[in-house]
Amino acid sequence: MPDRRIAMVGFLQAQNCSNLPASWRHPESAGDFMTPEYYRRIARTLEDGKFHLAFFDDRLAMPDRFGDDFAEAVRHGVRVVKMDPIPVLSVMGAATSRIGLGATCSTTYYEPFHVARLFATLDHMTGGRVGWNVVTSLNDSEAANFGADGVADHDARYDRADEFVEVVLAHWKAWEPDAILLDKAGGVFADPSKVRRLDHRGRYFRSRGPFTVPPSRQGHPVIIQAGQSGRGRAFAVRWAEVIFAIYPNLELGERAYAETRALAESAGRDPDGFRIAPAVYTTVGETRTIAEDKAAFVDGLSRPVDTLALLSEALNFDFATKVPDDPFTDEELRSISGLQAIRDRVVRLSGNPNPTRDDFVRFSNRGTVREMPHFVGTAAMVADRMQEWFERPACDGFVLAATHVPGAYEDFVRLVVPELQRRGIYHRDYAGATLRENLGLAGRGGASAPGRNARGPVDRVVDPSNP
């Protein structure tokens, strides 16, 4: 990809803490996280730093698997306040004009038409700056909130998600860009030959259409995904235009980056058609000593309950039932139905096919600042690390997680962004008006919608017994 520049994403949650559960304990963390002004401040800061995207992770339940109770999570503030990110995104969109705005929405607990209309409408209201992060939802607590006994099998969730995205994309492409005529004299609002009905009947969904929202300025919202398992990565390279990742170090990141691009090529997709961005923390100071002292302070805010509560949530396994040095049995490892990538990473990094609870805590670092790479130092030192990752290459950009809000974002924008711009690897201004333009993604809408026909209505009928 010629003239590469770092793609930058702000990692957000509409909750009482940043991605780091301990962040709310930081004395400089803002406490007005349920107010619109909190999110306006974040949005303006990230836009001042020319971030491409402000992205909201989301879960549909609080962590309540540890000890089969929510008490410890509530007591310690482990991601327990979880507001709907869509209204928050609307607030941020009204306070900004260029930064992209992404939110998570589940393919397991919503319907394709609902998601298609929600994000298409928001895309219009923000001038074409919206992205949809596709998740399958992974824990039993989320299932319980929606009346289900538990989550479906890992691969089955992705099978359902494949069809879900097909339907959403087909709805988004139901109107031709020039369908609306607004011919007041002739009395013709739009050309009906340029609007198609979907008539989808598949294994998981039925959706007739016609869709009710014409295409936005960028065609349709950008598709975001973060699949890390084998099945998840295959899903990501099929659909995603931005792929989020967590790489424990540069070497593994470089390998995974190459593997993901190779997987896309083998599936017939141009690997330059998406951006890969791993999550990182940064702690920057005017001197190395200042930065290291700040990082040590943040690291000390984490508590063991943070890790245990989040491991229990993510893996659908109550870690309170295991003592620290108790190995997981083969049956227990097979029973893990949530983020299997965490289980696989712990097994690989520990070198133990039956890791203990301590192994999970140590090698996952779930809920701590050590869960992902942490670039610490002066602006030049942090920029050195980012440039190395970008140029090896191990990524196309970064998802910046905040050790505390708003200070971590403000420090990065004030100190690191100018240094990256000086080196010529970070843009000095937005390339265009839409998220798709600013990410350098070609065309009006990225991934194609299977079952589409450019000439007229489509009947896509799938035999449920043979999808």
Secondary structure by P-SEA (a helix, b strand, c coil): ccbbbbbbbbbbbccccccccccccccccccccccaaaaaaaaaaaaaaccccbbbbbbccccccccccaaaaaaaccccccccaaaaaaaaaaacccbbbbbbbbcccccaaaaaaaaaaaaaaaccbbbbbccccccaaaaaaacccccccaaaaaaaaaaaaaaaaaaaaccccccccccccccccccccccccccccccccccccccccccccccccbbbbbcccaaaaaaaaacccbbbbbbccaaaaaaaaaaaaaaaaaaccccccbbbbbbbbbbbcccaaaaaaaaaaaaacccaaaaaaaaaaaaccccccccccccccaaaaaaccccaaaaaaaaaaaccccccaaaaaaccccccccccccccccaaaaaaaaaaaaaacccccccccccccaaaaaaaaaccaaaaaaacccccccccccccccccccccccccccccccccccccccccccc
